[in-house]
Amino acid sequence: MTYPYPYKTQDGDDQIVGINSFNIGATTTLPPGSVATVINSGTAEDLVLYFGIPEGKAATVAVGATTTLPYSDSATVTNSGTSAAAILNFGIPQGEPGSTSYNAGTLEGFTWETPSAIGTNLPNTGIFTSLTTSVVNGDSATPTLTFGTGGGAGASGSIVGSSTSGLLVITTGAAPAASSNVVTITFAGTAYTKAPAVILGPASGTTASMAIASFLHPTTTTTSFTLISNTTALVAVTTFSFYYIVMG
């Protein structure tokens, strides 16, 4: 069975012919922007059609400008290009500013003054100007040492430091006593308004190797701290060195 259809001859004349067969050949992908094609590689009666179909153009995405927005704004993304060639512009809010306003007064033992009180050009800020003796003993003079029976007869020592920190060296005498006062360190100058805490640390190999039962522990008053021997007495005629920090 044939199917008649109009057909132009090579001379351009219209002619009615019948289709005996109709087949699809290859389908080819053409570059983007090309014109679609249909080619008959058969005859007028026996068609073999080849199709050429352009591929779509690939979209592109680029990053445009990045703008800092006020902290109260929402983040934004806008496209200043096209749907096929996007250019994305970002707006990012800055962080919320912190407070820079303070009142004059006393903070944790520090004297706190506004800029106008000290005549400086520092707007909206405060400055620590001094320490009060309710927290820290600021005297730099060397404290004094007084030995007890825990240090043994003829004990001696030295101190390099102040009422807040330093190096304490003790040389025990004969027959140190257990659970007794070894040495009392009396602060120089101004007393603390409350008994401070004292932190001790070994400053020599001999001290670091002391048995726990021999290690000294401090007690404090507002004017001094005392190192007391433990349940095991210190070794006689031996030098021990300690770093100390006094914290009010």
Contacts in CASP RR format, 6 or more apart in sequence:
PFRMAT RR
TARGET T0000
AUTHOR 0000-0000-0000
METHOD contacts of the structure
MODEL  1
MTYPYPYKTQDGDDQIVGINSFNIGATTTLPPGSVATVINSGTAEDLVLY
FGIPEGKAATVAVGATTTLPYSDSATVTNSGTSAAAILNFGIPQGEPGST
SYNAGTLEGFTWETPSAIGTNLPNTGIFTSLTTSVVNGDSATPTLTFGTG
GGAGASGSIVGSSTSGLLVITTGAAPAASSNVVTITFAGTAYTKAPAVIL
GPASGTTASMAIASFLHPTTTTTSFTLISNTTALVAVTTFSFYYIVMG
2 18 0 8 1.000
2 19 0 8 1.000
2 20 0 8 1.000
2 45 0 8 1.000
3 18 0 8 1.000
3 19 0 8 1.000
4 16 0 8 1.000
4 17 0 8 1.000
4 18 0 8 1.000
4 19 0 8 1.000
5 16 0 8 1.000
5 17 0 8 1.000
5 18 0 8 1.000
5 19 0 8 1.000
6 14 0 8 1.000
6 15 0 8 1.000
6 16 0 8 1.000
7 14 0 8 1.000
7 15 0 8 1.000
7 16 0 8 1.000
7 17 0 8 1.000
7 44 0 8 1.000
8 14 0 8 1.000
8 15 0 8 1.000
9 15 0 8 1.000
17 44 0 8 1.000
17 45 0 8 1.000
18 44 0 8 1.000
18 45 0 8 1.000
19 45 0 8 1.000
19 46 0 8 1.000
19 47 0 8 1.000
20 45 0 8 1.000
20 46 0 8 1.000
21 45 0 8 1.000
21 46 0 8 1.000
21 47 0 8 1.000
22 47 0 8 1.000
22 49 0 8 1.000
23 46 0 8 1.000
23 47 0 8 1.000
23 48 0 8 1.000
23 49 0 8 1.000
24 48 0 8 1.000
24 49 0 8 1.000
24 51 0 8 1.000
25 41 0 8 1.000
25 48 0 8 1.000
25 49 0 8 1.000
25 50 0 8 1.000
25 51 0 8 1.000
26 50 0 8 1.000
26 51 0 8 1.000
27 50 0 8 1.000
27 51 0 8 1.000
27 52 0 8 1.000
27 53 0 8 1.000
28 50 0 8 1.000
28 51 0 8 1.000
28 52 0 8 1.000
28 53 0 8 1.000
29 52 0 8 1.000
29 53 0 8 1.000
29 54 0 8 1.000
29 55 0 8 1.000
30 36 0 8 1.000
30 37 0 8 1.000
30 52 0 8 1.000
30 53 0 8 1.000
30 54 0 8 1.000
30 55 0 8 1.000
31 54 0 8 1.000
31 55 0 8 1.000
32 54 0 8 1.000
32 55 0 8 1.000
32 56 0 8 1.000
32 57 0 8 1.000
32 58 0 8 1.000
33 54 0 8 1.000
33 56 0 8 1.000
33 57 0 8 1.000
34 54 0 8 1.000
35 54 0 8 1.000
36 51 0 8 1.000
36 52 0 8 1.000
36 53 0 8 1.000
36 54 0 8 1.000
37 50 0 8 1.000
37 51 0 8 1.000
37 52 0 8 1.000
38 49 0 8 1.000
38 50 0 8 1.000
38 51 0 8 1.000
38 52 0 8 1.000
39 49 0 8 1.000
39 50 0 8 1.000
40 47 0 8 1.000
40 48 0 8 1.000
40 49 0 8 1.000
40 50 0 8 1.000
41 48 0 8 1.000
41 49 0 8 1.000
41 50 0 8 1.000
42 48 0 8 1.000
57 84 0 8 1.000
59 83 0 8 1.000
59 84 0 8 1.000
59 85 0 8 1.000
59 86 0 8 1.000
60 84 0 8 1.000
60 85 0 8 1.000
60 86 0 8 1.000
61 86 0 8 1.000
61 88 0 8 1.000
62 85 0 8 1.000
62 86 0 8 1.000
62 87 0 8 1.000
62 88 0 8 1.000
63 87 0 8 1.000
63 88 0 8 1.000
63 90 0 8 1.000
64 80 0 8 1.000
64 87 0 8 1.000
64 88 0 8 1.000
64 89 0 8 1.000
64 90 0 8 1.000
65 89 0 8 1.000
65 90 0 8 1.000
66 89 0 8 1.000
66 90 0 8 1.000
66 91 0 8 1.000
66 92 0 8 1.000
67 89 0 8 1.000
67 90 0 8 1.000
67 91 0 8 1.000
67 92 0 8 1.000
68 91 0 8 1.000
68 92 0 8 1.000
68 93 0 8 1.000
68 94 0 8 1.000
69 75 0 8 1.000
69 76 0 8 1.000
69 91 0 8 1.000
69 92 0 8 1.000
69 93 0 8 1.000
69 94 0 8 1.000
70 93 0 8 1.000
70 94 0 8 1.000
71 93 0 8 1.000
71 94 0 8 1.000
71 95 0 8 1.000
71 96 0 8 1.000
71 97 0 8 1.000
72 93 0 8 1.000
73 93 0 8 1.000
74 93 0 8 1.000
75 90 0 8 1.000
75 91 0 8 1.000
75 92 0 8 1.000
75 93 0 8 1.000
76 89 0 8 1.000
76 90 0 8 1.000
76 91 0 8 1.000
77 88 0 8 1.000
77 89 0 8 1.000
77 90 0 8 1.000
77 91 0 8 1.000
78 88 0 8 1.000
78 89 0 8 1.000
79 86 0 8 1.000
79 87 0 8 1.000
79 88 0 8 1.000
79 89 0 8 1.000
80 87 0 8 1.000
80 89 0 8 1.000
81 87 0 8 1.000
100 124 0 8 1.000
100 125 0 8 1.000
101 124 0 8 1.000
102 112 0 8 1.000
102 114 0 8 1.000
102 125 0 8 1.000
102 126 0 8 1.000
103 112 0 8 1.000
103 114 0 8 1.000
104 112 0 8 1.000
104 113 0 8 1.000
104 114 0 8 1.000
104 117 0 8 1.000
104 126 0 8 1.000
105 111 0 8 1.000
105 112 0 8 1.000
105 113 0 8 1.000
106 112 0 8 1.000
106 132 0 8 1.000
108 135 0 8 1.000
109 131 0 8 1.000
109 132 0 8 1.000
109 134 0 8 1.000
109 135 0 8 1.000
110 128 0 8 1.000
110 130 0 8 1.000
110 131 0 8 1.000
110 132 0 8 1.000
111 128 0 8 1.000
111 129 0 8 1.000
111 130 0 8 1.000
111 131 0 8 1.000
111 132 0 8 1.000
112 126 0 8 1.000
112 127 0 8 1.000
112 128 0 8 1.000
112 129 0 8 1.000
113 126 0 8 1.000
113 127 0 8 1.000
113 129 0 8 1.000
114 126 0 8 1.000
115 121 0 8 1.000
115 122 0 8 1.000
115 123 0 8 1.000
115 125 0 8 1.000
115 126 0 8 1.000
115 127 0 8 1.000
118 127 0 8 1.000
118 129 0 8 1.000
120 127 0 8 1.000
131 138 0 8 1.000
133 190 0 8 1.000
133 192 0 8 1.000
133 193 0 8 1.000
134 193 0 8 1.000
135 248 0 8 1.000
136 164 0 8 1.000
136 248 0 8 1.000
137 163 0 8 1.000
137 164 0 8 1.000
137 187 0 8 1.000
137 189 0 8 1.000
137 190 0 8 1.000
137 191 0 8 1.000
137 192 0 8 1.000
137 196 0 8 1.000
137 246 0 8 1.000
137 248 0 8 1.000
138 162 0 8 1.000
138 163 0 8 1.000
138 164 0 8 1.000
138 190 0 8 1.000
139 162 0 8 1.000
139 163 0 8 1.000
139 187 0 8 1.000
139 188 0 8 1.000
139 189 0 8 1.000
139 190 0 8 1.000
140 162 0 8 1.000
141 162 0 8 1.000
141 163 0 8 1.000
141 188 0 8 1.000
141 189 0 8 1.000
142 159 0 8 1.000
142 160 0 8 1.000
142 161 0 8 1.000
142 162 0 8 1.000
142 188 0 8 1.000
143 159 0 8 1.000
143 161 0 8 1.000
143 162 0 8 1.000
143 163 0 8 1.000
143 185 0 8 1.000
143 186 0 8 1.000
143 187 0 8 1.000
143 188 0 8 1.000
143 224 0 8 1.000
144 185 0 8 1.000
144 186 0 8 1.000
144 188 0 8 1.000
145 157 0 8 1.000
145 158 0 8 1.000
145 159 0 8 1.000
145 183 0 8 1.000
145 184 0 8 1.000
145 185 0 8 1.000
145 186 0 8 1.000
146 183 0 8 1.000
146 184 0 8 1.000
146 186 0 8 1.000
147 154 0 8 1.000
147 155 0 8 1.000
147 156 0 8 1.000
147 157 0 8 1.000
147 182 0 8 1.000
147 183 0 8 1.000
147 184 0 8 1.000
148 155 0 8 1.000
148 180 0 8 1.000
148 181 0 8 1.000
148 182 0 8 1.000
148 183 0 8 1.000
148 184 0 8 1.000
149 176 0 8 1.000
149 177 0 8 1.000
149 180 0 8 1.000
149 181 0 8 1.000
150 176 0 8 1.000
150 177 0 8 1.000
150 178 0 8 1.000
150 180 0 8 1.000
150 181 0 8 1.000
150 182 0 8 1.000
150 228 0 8 1.000
150 229 0 8 1.000
150 233 0 8 1.000
150 234 0 8 1.000
151 170 0 8 1.000
151 172 0 8 1.000
151 173 0 8 1.000
151 176 0 8 1.000
151 177 0 8 1.000
151 180 0 8 1.000
151 182 0 8 1.000
151 183 0 8 1.000
151 229 0 8 1.000
151 234 0 8 1.000
152 172 0 8 1.000
152 173 0 8 1.000
152 174 0 8 1.000
152 175 0 8 1.000
152 176 0 8 1.000
152 177 0 8 1.000
152 234 0 8 1.000
152 236 0 8 1.000
153 173 0 8 1.000
153 174 0 8 1.000
153 175 0 8 1.000
154 173 0 8 1.000
154 174 0 8 1.000
155 170 0 8 1.000
155 171 0 8 1.000
155 172 0 8 1.000
155 173 0 8 1.000
155 176 0 8 1.000
155 182 0 8 1.000
155 183 0 8 1.000
156 170 0 8 1.000
156 171 0 8 1.000
156 173 0 8 1.000
157 168 0 8 1.000
157 169 0 8 1.000
157 170 0 8 1.000
157 171 0 8 1.000
157 183 0 8 1.000
158 168 0 8 1.000
158 169 0 8 1.000
159 166 0 8 1.000
159 167 0 8 1.000
159 168 0 8 1.000
159 169 0 8 1.000
159 185 0 8 1.000
160 166 0 8 1.000
160 167 0 8 1.000
161 167 0 8 1.000
162 188 0 8 1.000
163 187 0 8 1.000
163 188 0 8 1.000
163 189 0 8 1.000
163 246 0 8 1.000
164 245 0 8 1.000
164 246 0 8 1.000
165 243 0 8 1.000
165 244 0 8 1.000
165 245 0 8 1.000
165 246 0 8 1.000
166 243 0 8 1.000
166 244 0 8 1.000
166 245 0 8 1.000
167 203 0 8 1.000
167 241 0 8 1.000
167 242 0 8 1.000
167 243 0 8 1.000
167 244 0 8 1.000
168 183 0 8 1.000
168 185 0 8 1.000
168 241 0 8 1.000
168 242 0 8 1.000
168 243 0 8 1.000
168 244 0 8 1.000
169 203 0 8 1.000
169 239 0 8 1.000
169 240 0 8 1.000
169 241 0 8 1.000
169 242 0 8 1.000
170 182 0 8 1.000
170 183 0 8 1.000
170 227 0 8 1.000
170 239 0 8 1.000
170 240 0 8 1.000
170 241 0 8 1.000
170 242 0 8 1.000
171 237 0 8 1.000
171 238 0 8 1.000
171 239 0 8 1.000
171 240 0 8 1.000
172 234 0 8 1.000
172 235 0 8 1.000
172 236 0 8 1.000
172 237 0 8 1.000
172 238 0 8 1.000
172 239 0 8 1.000
172 240 0 8 1.000
173 236 0 8 1.000
173 237 0 8 1.000
174 236 0 8 1.000
174 237 0 8 1.000
175 233 0 8 1.000
175 236 0 8 1.000
176 182 0 8 1.000
176 229 0 8 1.000
176 233 0 8 1.000
176 234 0 8 1.000
176 235 0 8 1.000
176 236 0 8 1.000
177 229 0 8 1.000
177 233 0 8 1.000
178 229 0 8 1.000
178 230 0 8 1.000
178 231 0 8 1.000
178 232 0 8 1.000
178 233 0 8 1.000
179 228 0 8 1.000
179 229 0 8 1.000
179 230 0 8 1.000
179 231 0 8 1.000
180 228 0 8 1.000
180 229 0 8 1.000
181 226 0 8 1.000
181 227 0 8 1.000
181 228 0 8 1.000
181 229 0 8 1.000
182 216 0 8 1.000
182 226 0 8 1.000
182 227 0 8 1.000
182 228 0 8 1.000
182 229 0 8 1.000
182 234 0 8 1.000
183 226 0 8 1.000
183 227 0 8 1.000
184 224 0 8 1.000
184 225 0 8 1.000
184 226 0 8 1.000
184 227 0 8 1.000
185 224 0 8 1.000
185 225 0 8 1.000
185 226 0 8 1.000
185 227 0 8 1.000
185 244 0 8 1.000
186 223 0 8 1.000
186 224 0 8 1.000
187 223 0 8 1.000
187 224 0 8 1.000
187 246 0 8 1.000
191 222 0 8 1.000
191 223 0 8 1.000
192 222 0 8 1.000
192 223 0 8 1.000
192 248 0 8 1.000
193 222 0 8 1.000
194 222 0 8 1.000
194 248 0 8 1.000
195 220 0 8 1.000
195 221 0 8 1.000
195 222 0 8 1.000
196 220 0 8 1.000
196 222 0 8 1.000
196 225 0 8 1.000
196 246 0 8 1.000
196 247 0 8 1.000
196 248 0 8 1.000
197 220 0 8 1.000
197 246 0 8 1.000
197 247 0 8 1.000
197 248 0 8 1.000
198 218 0 8 1.000
198 220 0 8 1.000
198 225 0 8 1.000
198 244 0 8 1.000
198 245 0 8 1.000
198 246 0 8 1.000
198 247 0 8 1.000
199 244 0 8 1.000
199 245 0 8 1.000
199 247 0 8 1.000
200 216 0 8 1.000
200 218 0 8 1.000
200 227 0 8 1.000
200 242 0 8 1.000
200 243 0 8 1.000
200 244 0 8 1.000
201 207 0 8 1.000
201 242 0 8 1.000
201 243 0 8 1.000
201 244 0 8 1.000
202 208 0 8 1.000
202 210 0 8 1.000
202 241 0 8 1.000
202 242 0 8 1.000
202 243 0 8 1.000
203 241 0 8 1.000
203 242 0 8 1.000
203 243 0 8 1.000
204 239 0 8 1.000
204 240 0 8 1.000
204 241 0 8 1.000
206 238 0 8 1.000
206 239 0 8 1.000
206 240 0 8 1.000
206 241 0 8 1.000
207 240 0 8 1.000
207 241 0 8 1.000
207 242 0 8 1.000
210 240 0 8 1.000
211 232 0 8 1.000
212 230 0 8 1.000
213 230 0 8 1.000
213 231 0 8 1.000
213 232 0 8 1.000
214 229 0 8 1.000
214 230 0 8 1.000
214 232 0 8 1.000
214 233 0 8 1.000
214 234 0 8 1.000
214 235 0 8 1.000
215 230 0 8 1.000
216 227 0 8 1.000
216 228 0 8 1.000
216 229 0 8 1.000
216 230 0 8 1.000
216 234 0 8 1.000
216 242 0 8 1.000
217 227 0 8 1.000
217 228 0 8 1.000
217 230 0 8 1.000
218 225 0 8 1.000
218 226 0 8 1.000
218 227 0 8 1.000
218 228 0 8 1.000
219 225 0 8 1.000
219 226 0 8 1.000
219 228 0 8 1.000
220 226 0 8 1.000
220 246 0 8 1.000
225 246 0 8 1.000
227 242 0 8 1.000
234 240 0 8 1.000
END
